[in-house]
Amino acid sequence: MTSTTAPERVSVNDVVRFVLEIFAYISLCLWGFINFDLPWNIVVGIGAPVIAIMLWALFRSPKAVFQMDPFGKAIVEIAVMGTAVFAWWDMGQIIVAVIFALVAVTSGVINGRRELS
């Protein structure tokens, strides 16, 4: 006898959060390659997104290796998204940084309220 479980529903906010994650990783990669001189541009351009991906996979993803409470997850999310905002700010793209920050905060608050309920 097989047990059937209902598939998880994917909300609009889940899609927005996925796009934000990908955008954060690309932002960190661009920041590293654009803002640093050789050889540091290679180190930061590859290292920053790899560290962000590892943090997200270990602590924040739905199938995270280490289970944390919602507040710990929020700290990891703030660190990753905040670093991406800083990257855009440091590249002189203030408008992109502010828009990304507003969307990330809004999405994070919606997700946090869902996790706490």
BATORMAR-275289 format. One record per residue (C-alpha): y, x, z; residue number from 1. Coordinates in steps of 0.5 Angstrom, whole numbers, plus 2048, in hexadecimal, padded with zeros to 3 digits. Each point is the difference from the previous one (the first is absolute). Last residue first. Layout:
BEGIN
> py,px,pz,nr
> Y,X,Z,NUM
...
END
This chain:
BEGIN
> py,px,pz,nr
> 83E,803,818,117
> 802,808,801,116
> 7FD,802,7F9,115
> 804,7FA,7FD,114
> 806,802,803,113
> 7FF,808,7FF,112
> 7FF,7FE,7F8,111
> 807,7FC,800,110
> 803,805,804,109
> 7FD,806,7FB,108
> 802,7FC,7FA,107
> 807,7FF,802,106
> 801,808,802,105
> 7FD,802,7FA,104
> 804,7FC,7FB,103
> 807,802,804,102
> 7FE,807,800,101
> 7FE,800,7F9,100
> 807,7FD,7FE,99
> 803,805,805,98
> 7FD,806,7FD,97
> 801,7FE,7F9,96
> 807,7FF,801,95
> 801,806,803,94
> 7FD,804,7FB,93
> 803,807,802,92
> 7F9,804,800,91
> 800,800,807,90
> 801,7F9,801,89
> 7FA,7FF,7FB,88
> 7FC,804,805,87
> 803,7FD,806,86
> 7FD,7F9,7FE,85
> 7F9,803,7FE,84
> 800,803,807,83
> 802,7FA,803,82
> 7FA,7FC,7FC,81
> 7FB,805,803,80
> 803,801,807,79
> 801,7F9,801,78
> 7F9,7FE,7FD,77
> 7FD,805,805,76
> 804,7FD,806,75
> 7FE,7F9,7FE,74
> 7F9,801,800,73
> 801,803,807,72
> 804,7F9,802,71
> 7FA,7FC,7FC,70
> 7FB,803,805,69
> 7FC,806,7FD,68
> 7F9,800,7FD,67
> 7FE,807,7FD,66
> 7FD,801,7F9,65
> 804,7FA,7FD,64
> 7FD,7FB,7FC,63
> 806,7FC,800,62
> 805,806,7FF,61
> 804,802,805,60
> 7FD,806,804,59
> 7FB,805,7FC,58
> 802,7FD,7F9,57
> 808,800,802,56
> 800,807,803,55
> 7FC,803,7FA,54
> 804,7FD,7FB,53
> 806,802,803,52
> 7FE,807,801,51
> 7FD,800,7F9,50
> 807,7FE,7FE,49
> 804,805,803,48
> 7FB,806,7FE,47
> 800,7FF,7F9,46
> 808,800,7FF,45
> 801,804,806,44
> 7FB,806,7FE,43
> 802,800,7F9,42
> 808,7FF,801,41
> 7FF,806,806,40
> 7FE,805,7FA,39
> 805,800,7FD,38
> 806,7FC,802,37
> 800,7F9,804,36
> 804,7FA,7FE,35
> 7FD,7FD,7FA,34
> 7F8,802,801,33
> 800,7FE,807,32
> 804,7FA,7FF,31
> 7FC,7FD,7FA,30
> 7FA,801,804,29
> 803,7FC,806,28
> 803,7FB,7FC,27
> 7F9,7FF,7FC,26
> 7FC,7FF,807,25
> 806,7FB,802,24
> 7FF,7FC,7FA,23
> 7F9,7FF,801,22
> 801,7FE,807,21
> 805,7FB,7FE,20
> 7FC,7FD,7FA,19
> 7FA,7FF,805,18
> 805,7FD,805,17
> 803,7FB,7FB,16
> 7F9,7FE,7FE,15
> 7FE,7FF,807,14
> 807,7FC,801,13
> 7FE,7FB,7FA,12
> 7F9,7FF,804,11
> 7F9,802,7FE,10
> 7FB,7FB,803,9
> 7FA,803,803,8
> 7F9,7FE,7FD,7
> 7FC,7FB,804,6
> 7FA,803,802,5
> 7F9,7FE,7FE,4
> 7FA,802,804,3
> 7FA,801,7FC,2
> 7F9,7FD,802,1
END
